[in-house]
Every structure is written in C-alpha cells, then in structure tokens.
C-alpha cells in the first residue's frame, strides 16, 4: 500500500510502501516514554521502501532492553516522531509511526508486542465516556467527580 505523511508542522514529508498486515502496537516502556502515551503504533516497512521528501530528520539512538540499538527519527522543528530503525548491518526494519501517516484509518493494528509492559487500563477502553470532539471544561469536571 502506498502511503504518505509528515510531521505536525509540515517540515517533514515522506512517502513509503507498507503492508497493511504489518501494523502493530508496541507496549514497551521505551515506546511509552517516547510517544508520551501508553504505547506506540507502527507500520512496518523496509528502509528501502521509505522516501523522505522534505526536511531533514533528527536522530536519537537508544539501546533497548534487548540490547538492540534503535535510531529514533523525529522532526527537529516540532518534535513529531516519524520512524525508528535498527542500527547495524543486515537490518533494514523500519517502524513508521502510524499517527504521521495520512492514510492511518486504513492501517488497523494486527498484533501487540511487549505486552508484559502494557498498562492495565489499555486492555479495555470501551467503558470510557466518548465525545466526538473536545468536551467543555464543565463536562470534564463532571466526569472527574464520578470517580
């Protein structure tokens, strides 16, 4: 599947070819910290299938608990995470952050990994109140008082 996307500010744009069957959720603590939320969602591709169209990515290398060195790429202007790759010979594995992909609605996760690190509340979100847009402050305060 041909995709395109970019960062929040528009400095970074890219295109890539991904297999919709290779989309997953990662619950590792590195993804939790780096995403600023409970997990990361990535579309897996090979580095040769990714083309940076505009901008220059900033890269931070992190050694994972497994010992694997991962290069985390992001926009130097707005900080949006774009992708991660494994550092070293013989690896062209790349995980593109699904939130940066314009066609993200078509990329449903098919697998979850590092579930031993998953936050318990991520297992079922179906009972949480849902709003189509941002609720006003009074609605939020009313929900908080129910706890």
Residue frames relative to the residue before (quaternion, step in Angstrom):
aa qw qx qy qz dx dy dz
X 1.0000 0.0000 0.0000 0.0000 0.00 0.00 0.00
X 0.3536 -0.7207 0.5614 0.2009 3.55 -0.89 0.98
X 0.0153 -0.7949 0.6062 -0.0206 3.58 -0.85 1.00
X 0.0625 -0.7535 0.6464 0.1023 3.52 -1.35 0.15
X 0.0973 0.8058 -0.5786 0.0804 3.52 -1.19 0.44
X 0.0799 -0.7970 0.5960 0.0563 3.50 -1.29 -0.31
X 0.6716 -0.5063 0.3846 0.3805 3.49 -1.38 -0.09
X 0.7284 -0.4444 0.3185 0.4129 3.53 -1.36 0.14
X 0.7604 0.3929 -0.2141 0.4707 3.60 0.90 -0.88
X 0.5329 -0.6566 0.3934 0.3606 3.61 1.25 -0.22
X 0.4464 0.6996 -0.4503 0.3294 3.60 1.26 -0.05
X 0.7585 0.2829 -0.1452 0.5688 3.58 1.03 -0.84
X 0.0821 0.7459 -0.6600 0.0357 3.55 -1.02 0.89
X 0.0176 -0.7991 0.6004 -0.0241 3.54 -1.15 0.65
X 0.1417 -0.7244 0.6537 0.1669 3.49 -1.42 0.03
X 0.0043 0.7998 -0.5992 0.0344 3.54 -1.19 0.55
X 0.3409 -0.6647 0.6138 0.2554 3.49 -1.40 0.13
X 0.0230 0.7998 -0.5978 0.0497 3.59 -0.75 1.08
X 0.3850 -0.6605 0.5878 0.2645 3.53 -1.32 0.39
X 0.4187 -0.7356 0.4670 0.2560 3.65 -0.50 1.10
X 0.6126 0.5468 -0.3508 0.4502 3.60 1.21 -0.36
X 0.6952 0.4331 -0.2648 0.5089 3.59 1.26 -0.24
X 0.3960 0.6646 -0.5155 0.3685 3.56 0.69 1.19
X 0.0710 0.8350 -0.5397 0.0800 3.55 -0.77 0.97
X 0.4034 -0.6568 0.5837 0.2553 3.46 -1.43 0.27
X 0.1292 -0.7814 0.6074 0.0616 3.56 -0.90 0.95
X 0.2093 -0.8054 0.5500 0.0703 3.55 -0.73 1.16
X 0.3544 0.7507 -0.5059 0.2344 3.64 1.17 0.18
X 0.6048 -0.5895 0.3915 0.3654 3.56 -1.12 0.58
X 0.5816 0.5569 -0.3838 0.4520 3.62 1.13 -0.49
X 0.6683 0.4802 -0.3053 0.4791 3.62 0.92 -0.84
X 0.6117 0.5417 -0.3548 0.4545 3.59 1.03 -0.72
X 0.7047 0.4601 -0.2696 0.4680 3.57 0.81 -1.00
X 0.7139 0.4776 -0.2705 0.4348 3.56 0.80 -1.01
X 0.6988 0.4425 -0.2800 0.4873 3.59 1.06 -0.65
X 0.3845 -0.7242 0.4850 0.3041 3.57 1.21 -0.46
X 0.7142 0.3614 -0.2432 0.5478 3.56 1.23 0.39
X 0.7763 -0.4150 0.2418 0.4082 3.59 -1.26 -0.21
X 0.8050 -0.0416 0.0520 0.5896 3.62 1.15 -0.46
X 0.3831 -0.6808 0.5622 0.2714 3.53 -1.34 0.14
X 0.1818 -0.7516 0.6223 0.1217 3.56 -1.17 0.61
X 0.0032 0.8312 -0.5521 0.0651 3.56 -0.65 1.16
X 0.2714 -0.6817 0.6522 0.1905 3.49 -1.34 0.55
X 0.3065 -0.7847 0.5183 0.1474 3.53 -0.65 1.16
X 0.0983 0.7626 -0.6351 0.0740 3.53 -1.07 0.84
X 0.5010 -0.5897 0.5158 0.3678 3.54 -1.33 -0.11
X 0.6244 -0.5779 0.3704 0.3727 3.58 -1.02 0.77
X 0.6368 0.5445 -0.3303 0.4346 3.60 1.04 -0.70
X 0.6689 0.4975 -0.2903 0.4699 3.59 1.24 -0.39
X 0.6349 0.5071 -0.3111 0.4929 3.59 1.33 0.04
X 0.0330 -0.7908 0.6111 0.0022 3.59 -0.90 0.94
X 0.2853 -0.7291 0.6006 0.1624 3.55 -0.77 1.08
X 0.2445 -0.8077 0.5247 0.1121 3.59 -0.63 1.13
X 0.8057 -0.0011 0.0240 0.5918 3.59 0.93 -0.87
X 0.7723 0.3618 -0.2786 0.4416 3.51 -1.26 0.56
X 0.3165 -0.6969 0.6062 0.2163 3.50 -1.41 0.03
X 0.3616 -0.7520 0.5154 0.1950 3.56 -0.76 1.05
X 0.3151 -0.6740 0.6275 0.2297 3.52 -1.23 0.56
X 0.1800 -0.8057 0.5606 0.0656 3.59 -0.97 0.84
X 0.0932 -0.7538 0.6493 0.0392 3.52 -1.08 0.89
X 0.2157 -0.7827 0.5696 0.1282 3.61 -0.75 0.98
X 0.0595 -0.7927 0.6057 -0.0351 3.53 -0.90 1.07
X 0.2861 -0.7250 0.5968 0.1908 3.56 -0.95 0.88
X 0.3401 -0.7610 0.5262 0.1683 3.55 -0.64 1.20
X 0.6993 -0.4466 0.3541 0.4314 3.56 -1.33 0.20
X 0.6455 0.5357 -0.3074 0.4494 3.58 1.14 -0.65
X 0.5366 -0.6115 0.4055 0.4168 3.58 1.28 -0.36
X 0.5285 0.6273 -0.3980 0.4108 3.56 1.29 -0.21
X 0.3042 -0.7300 0.5808 0.1927 3.56 -0.98 0.86
X 0.1099 -0.7922 0.6000 0.0190 3.53 -0.78 1.13
X 0.2685 -0.7321 0.6082 0.1486 3.55 -1.02 0.91
X 0.1483 -0.7971 0.5842 0.0370 3.57 -0.49 1.26
X 0.1374 -0.8227 0.5506 0.0326 3.57 -0.54 1.19
X 0.0532 0.8049 -0.5852 0.0826 3.53 -0.97 0.91
X 0.6023 -0.5486 0.4354 0.3829 3.54 -1.30 0.32
X 0.3969 -0.7353 0.4925 0.2434 3.61 -0.77 0.95
X 0.6427 0.5362 -0.3187 0.4447 3.60 1.23 -0.32
X 0.8322 0.1723 -0.0618 0.5235 3.60 0.74 -1.05
X 0.4986 -0.7023 0.3926 0.3226 3.59 1.26 -0.16
X 0.3951 0.7269 -0.4839 0.2852 3.61 1.22 0.05
X 0.3861 -0.6960 0.5582 0.2344 3.58 -0.91 0.98
X 0.2103 -0.7959 0.5590 0.0994 3.59 -0.81 0.97
X 0.7800 -0.2215 0.1713 0.5596 3.60 0.75 -1.00
X 0.2271 -0.7247 0.6244 0.1825 3.50 -1.40 0.06
X 0.0944 -0.7745 0.6240 0.0426 3.53 -1.14 0.75
X 0.4616 -0.6409 0.5284 0.3113 3.53 -1.28 0.38
X 0.3596 -0.7360 0.5381 0.1985 3.56 -0.89 0.99
X 0.6440 0.5293 -0.3914 0.3897 3.57 -0.99 0.81
X 0.6514 -0.5313 0.3925 0.3733 3.49 -1.31 0.40
X 0.8201 0.3037 -0.2081 0.4380 3.53 -1.15 0.66
X 0.6969 0.4218 -0.2877 0.5037 3.59 1.19 0.05
X 0.0235 0.7924 -0.6093 0.0204 3.55 -0.79 1.01
X 0.2839 0.7748 -0.4946 0.2729 3.56 1.34 0.48
X 0.0367 0.7894 -0.6101 0.0568 3.58 -0.87 0.98
X 0.1572 -0.7691 0.6136 0.0854 3.55 -1.00 0.88
X 0.1803 -0.7864 0.5855 0.0788 3.57 -0.46 1.23
X 0.4557 -0.6858 0.4948 0.2778 3.59 -0.84 0.97
X 0.4586 -0.7319 0.4402 0.2454 3.55 -0.55 1.25
X 0.6223 0.5695 -0.3464 0.4104 3.61 1.02 -0.67
X 0.6710 0.4809 -0.2995 0.4782 3.60 1.21 -0.35
X 0.5894 0.5836 -0.3514 0.4342 3.59 1.30 -0.19
X 0.4694 -0.6968 0.4679 0.2743 3.57 -0.78 1.02
X 0.7277 0.4040 -0.2258 0.5063 3.61 1.05 -0.72
X 0.2061 0.8469 -0.4753 0.1196 3.62 1.19 0.45
X 0.5891 0.5875 -0.3807 0.4035 3.63 1.05 -0.57
X 0.6843 0.4785 -0.2794 0.4741 3.60 1.15 -0.55
X 0.6734 0.5060 -0.2768 0.4624 3.60 1.27 -0.13
X 0.0188 -0.8256 0.5614 -0.0531 3.54 0.32 1.31
X 0.4832 -0.6678 0.4733 0.3107 3.62 -0.82 0.92
X 0.2262 -0.7876 0.5655 0.0936 3.55 -1.09 0.85
X 0.7869 0.1629 -0.0713 0.5909 3.59 1.28 -0.28
X 0.1807 -0.7336 0.6400 0.1398 3.55 -1.29 0.45
X 0.0921 -0.7985 0.5940 0.0327 3.58 -0.96 0.89
X 0.8009 0.2463 -0.2403 0.4900 3.54 -1.32 0.44
X 0.1526 0.8427 -0.4985 0.1345 3.56 1.05 0.84
X 0.5501 0.6026 -0.4135 0.4040 3.61 1.14 -0.35
X 0.6940 0.4341 -0.2677 0.5082 3.60 1.24 -0.38
X 0.4311 0.7282 -0.4498 0.2857 3.59 1.28 -0.12
X 0.4385 -0.6514 0.5508 0.2828 3.54 -1.09 0.74
X 0.5621 -0.6591 0.3805 0.3239 3.57 -0.75 1.07
X 0.6803 0.5195 -0.3087 0.4148 3.61 0.90 -0.84
X 0.5824 0.5900 -0.3866 0.4039 3.63 1.20 -0.23
X 0.5305 0.6683 -0.3983 0.3367 3.61 1.21 -0.34
X 0.8078 -0.0171 0.0262 0.5886 3.62 1.03 -0.65
X 0.0641 -0.8168 0.5730 -0.0198 3.54 -0.44 1.27
X 0.4197 0.7675 -0.4221 0.2377 3.58 1.30 -0.05
X 0.6787 0.4971 -0.3035 0.4474 3.65 1.11 -0.49
X 0.5281 0.6358 -0.4189 0.3760 3.60 1.22 -0.16
X 0.5449 -0.5972 0.4636 0.3626 3.61 -1.04 0.70
X 0.2019 -0.7876 0.5759 0.0850 3.57 -1.04 0.82
X 0.0804 -0.7665 0.6368 0.0221 3.54 -1.08 0.86
X 0.4858 -0.6727 0.4743 0.2940 3.59 -1.00 0.77
X 0.7685 0.1072 -0.0722 0.6267 3.59 1.22 -0.49
X 0.7251 -0.3916 0.3148 0.4709 3.58 -1.28 -0.16
X 0.3513 -0.7282 0.5361 0.2428 3.65 -0.70 0.97
X 0.5418 -0.6039 0.4529 0.3697 3.56 -1.17 0.43
X 0.7114 -0.4872 0.3065 0.4032 3.57 -1.25 0.38
X 0.6366 0.5289 -0.3339 0.4511 3.62 1.03 -0.69
X 0.6412 0.5110 -0.3216 0.4736 3.58 1.01 -0.79
X 0.6539 0.5067 -0.3110 0.4680 3.59 0.97 -0.83
X 0.6535 0.5085 -0.3157 0.4634 3.58 0.93 -0.86
X 0.6332 0.5319 -0.3259 0.4582 3.58 1.02 -0.79
X 0.6503 0.5098 -0.3076 0.4718 3.60 0.99 -0.80
X 0.6509 0.5314 -0.3110 0.4441 3.57 0.97 -0.87
X 0.6511 0.5302 -0.3140 0.4432 3.60 1.06 -0.75
X 0.5909 0.5908 -0.3616 0.4135 3.61 1.19 -0.49
X 0.5700 0.6047 -0.3878 0.3988 3.60 1.12 -0.51
